Amino acid sequence: MIYTRYIYSLEEEEFYQFLADQPQGVEVLRRQDHTVEFATYTELKELKPIRVEKIKVKPPESFLKPIKIGSFLIVSPAMKTLTINPGMAFGTGLHPSTQVSLLLIEEFFKRGWSAIDVGCGSGILALALKKSSARKVLAIDIDEKAVEECEKNASFNRLKITCLRAKPEDIKEGFDFLVANLELSIFKREMDHIKPLFKKLAVFSGIYGKEELEEFFGLLTDLRIVKIKRRKGWYAVVVKR
């Protein structure tokens, strides 16, 4: 971020009187020969700056990285924290295909959209969508244990997500955004049922290596590829209508 910094100089006595008359945050730059040089980030009408500078400031969240102390985890409020139960279902966030999906959700998902997570596993992608201000999130999986884990994780995070045991063909409504982290064999079997579930954008991941990627491209008839992202050999593809 770029800020404008206004630099002023006052005699010490005048400076302290200025603070008494008009208390506000100032940055003292230098004290020399009974003179105080200080800066503000808004222009003062009653004083003339000796110079004006443009400075680049790092966003506050960049100063606080996650810190683990015992059983406590300290994070910046700007971070979207997800609490995941390490249960039986796939999806703790450690797998590259999950990570690349999270990165693409962060890049492409729009606040207020509705969303569906197909093959939700533990529900981590559904949680990320809700944390990204999705209006409505449906998470589906054919594995009953996965649905149970999804429900537990939604409860842990105090997020309203519908976790449902269902196949894509069972869902009769469309969503603005879709994410599906599946195996290529499942995409081949289910793609015709997955496509009608999104109206705007979809993220497909779980594709390993260039050969699988080439095969996957053949399933994307009538869809336009927006972006392809790779992480440790795993590919994700963003498509739009």
LINFEN-V137428 format. One record per run of one state. SS is the DSSP state (H for helix, E for strand, L for the rest). FROM is the first residue (numbers start at 1). LEN is the number of residues. Records with the same first field share a line. If there is no record, write none. Layout:
SS=FROM-LEN ; FROM-LEN
This chain:
L=1-1 ; 22-5 ; 33-2 ; 41-10 ; 57-3 ; 64-3 ; 70-2 ; 75-21 ; 109-5 ; 119-5 ; 132-4 ; 142-2 ; 157-5 ; 166-2 ; 171-4 ; 182-2 ; 218-6 ; 232-2 ; 241-1
E=2-10 ; 27-6 ; 35-6 ; 51-6 ; 67-3 ; 72-3 ; 114-5 ; 136-6 ; 162-4 ; 175-7 ; 198-11 ; 224-8 ; 234-7
H=12-10 ; 60-4 ; 96-13 ; 124-8 ; 144-13 ; 168-3 ; 184-14 ; 209-9
